[in-house]
Amino acid sequence: MAQRVIHHFDTCPQRTLGVVALSTAQAEAIEEAVQKARAARPDLDHHFTEGRHDEGPGA
């Protein structure tokens, strides 16, 4: 998943991207993998927001 996120911003930098997980464990694993992938690509940092959208209703 993390490599797909990086690929998305390499090929479609003008488009936004959302990643949906079906469990907390999945969300945490995806978040960790994306953070590791981002470490090698600081040029993409501006595509990532600080705020998370999983804190809304029902979260």
Backbone as JSON, one array per atom type, in Angstrom:
{
  "sequence": "MAQRVIHHFDTCPQRTLGVVALSTAQAEAIEEAVQKARAARPDLDHHFTEGRHDEGPGA",
  "N": [[0.82, -1.18, 0.0], [1.9, 1.26, 0.82], [3.83, 1.78, -1.14], [2.17, 2.19, -3.31], [0.94, 4.56, -2.56], [3.13, 6.34, -2.66], [3.74, 6.05, -5.38], [1.4, 7.12, -6.5], [1.66, 9.9, -5.88], [3.95, 10.44, -7.3], [3.1, 10.11, -9.93], [0.62, 11.4, -10.23], [0.56, 14.12, -9.1], [-1.12, 16.31, -8.83], [-3.53, 15.45, -7.93], [-5.6, 14.48, -5.17], [-5.42, 12.03, -2.51], [-6.91, 9.42, -0.76], [-6.79, 6.99, 1.79], [-8.3, 4.11, 2.88], [-8.93, 2.16, 5.71], [-10.06, -0.88, 7.17], [-9.92, -1.57, 9.77], [-8.57, -0.73, 13.0], [-6.05, -1.83, 13.4], [-5.21, -2.32, 10.77], [-5.14, 0.34, 9.83], [-3.13, 1.45, 11.44], [-0.93, -0.1, 10.62], [-0.74, 0.61, 7.92], [-0.28, 3.36, 8.17], [2.25, 3.33, 9.46], [3.83, 2.06, 7.5], [3.62, 3.89, 5.38], [4.84, 6.13, 6.54], [7.47, 5.18, 6.79], [8.1, 4.83, 4.07], [7.91, 7.47, 3.23], [10.12, 8.59, 4.46], [12.25, 8.12, 2.79], [11.6, 9.75, 0.75], [11.55, 12.75, 1.0], [10.9, 14.84, -0.64], [8.26, 14.64, -1.24], [6.81, 15.44, 0.91], [5.12, 17.69, 1.08], [2.7, 16.86, 0.09], [1.33, 15.58, 2.03], [-0.9, 15.92, 4.73], [-1.04, 17.31, 8.01], [-3.24, 17.0, 9.7], [-5.62, 14.47, 10.52], [-8.27, 12.62, 9.07], [-9.78, 10.8, 10.39], [-11.06, 11.31, 12.69], [-13.64, 12.06, 12.82], [-17.28, 11.9, 12.97], [-18.35, 8.93, 14.52], [-15.85, 7.87, 14.78]],
  "CA": [[0.0, 0.0, 0.0], [2.75, 2.45, 0.92], [4.44, 2.04, -2.44], [1.11, 2.73, -4.16], [0.78, 5.96, -2.16], [4.27, 7.06, -3.24], [3.53, 6.03, -6.84], [0.33, 8.07, -6.81], [2.17, 11.27, -5.86], [4.92, 10.57, -8.4], [2.44, 10.13, -11.24], [-0.58, 12.27, -10.24], [0.75, 15.03, -7.97], [-2.19, 17.3, -8.76], [-4.73, 14.81, -7.39], [-5.55, 14.06, -3.78], [-5.53, 10.59, -2.3], [-7.36, 8.96, 0.54], [-6.59, 5.56, 2.02], [-9.29, 3.64, 3.84], [-8.64, 0.9, 6.38], [-11.26, -1.45, 7.76], [-9.71, -1.82, 11.2], [-7.51, 0.09, 13.61], [-4.77, -2.5, 13.15], [-4.84, -2.02, 9.38], [-4.82, 1.76, 9.74], [-1.82, 1.65, 12.06], [0.08, -0.73, 9.77], [-0.61, 1.44, 6.73], [0.37, 4.62, 8.6], [3.66, 3.05, 9.71], [4.49, 1.77, 6.21], [3.71, 5.14, 4.62], [5.86, 6.95, 7.2], [8.78, 4.63, 6.4], [8.31, 5.14, 2.66], [8.12, 8.92, 3.13], [11.47, 8.93, 4.93], [13.13, 8.06, 1.63], [11.11, 10.69, -0.26], [11.15, 14.01, 1.64], [10.38, 15.75, -1.67], [6.8, 14.48, -1.33], [6.2, 15.82, 2.19], [4.06, 18.7, 0.93], [1.45, 16.19, -0.3], [0.73, 14.97, 3.22], [-1.4, 16.89, 5.7], [-0.82, 16.94, 9.41], [-4.51, 16.59, 10.28], [-6.17, 13.2, 10.05], [-9.71, 12.71, 8.89], [-10.43, 9.67, 11.05], [-11.54, 11.76, 13.99], [-14.98, 12.56, 12.64], [-18.37, 11.13, 13.58], [-18.23, 7.48, 14.49], [-14.45, 7.43, 14.93]],
  "C": [[0.87, 1.25, 0.0], [3.39, 2.79, -0.41], [3.42, 2.6, -3.43], [0.86, 4.2, -3.85], [1.9, 6.8, -2.78], [4.12, 7.14, -4.76], [2.47, 7.05, -7.25], [0.89, 9.49, -6.88], [3.29, 11.5, -6.86], [4.22, 10.79, -9.74], [1.26, 11.07, -11.35], [-0.48, 13.31, -9.13], [-0.35, 16.08, -7.8], [-3.47, 16.74, -8.14], [-4.53, 14.42, -5.93], [-5.7, 12.55, -3.68], [-6.0, 10.33, -0.88], [-7.15, 7.46, 0.63], [-7.54, 5.15, 3.13], [-8.85, 2.29, 4.4], [-9.91, 0.42, 7.06], [-11.11, -1.79, 9.23], [-8.62, -0.89, 11.7], [-6.15, -0.52, 13.34], [-4.29, -2.24, 11.73], [-4.4, -0.57, 9.24], [-3.43, 2.04, 10.31], [-0.7, 1.06, 11.2], [0.32, 0.1, 8.51], [0.12, 2.73, 7.07], [1.87, 4.41, 8.8], [4.42, 2.82, 8.4], [4.64, 3.04, 5.38], [4.77, 6.05, 5.23], [7.27, 6.48, 6.82], [9.09, 4.97, 4.95], [8.58, 6.63, 2.46], [9.52, 9.33, 3.55], [12.47, 8.97, 3.78], [12.75, 9.08, 0.57], [10.65, 12.01, 0.37], [10.61, 15.03, 0.64], [8.87, 15.67, -1.79], [6.08, 14.94, -0.07], [5.04, 16.79, 2.04], [2.72, 18.1, 0.51], [0.69, 15.62, 0.9], [0.3, 16.05, 4.2], [-1.13, 16.39, 7.11], [-2.1, 16.4, 10.03], [-4.99, 15.27, 9.68], [-7.68, 13.35, 9.97], [-10.45, 11.55, 9.53], [-10.97, 10.05, 12.43], [-12.95, 12.32, 13.91], [-16.02, 11.72, 13.33], [-18.14, 9.63, 13.45], [-16.82, 6.97, 14.68], [-14.17, 7.07, 16.37]]
}
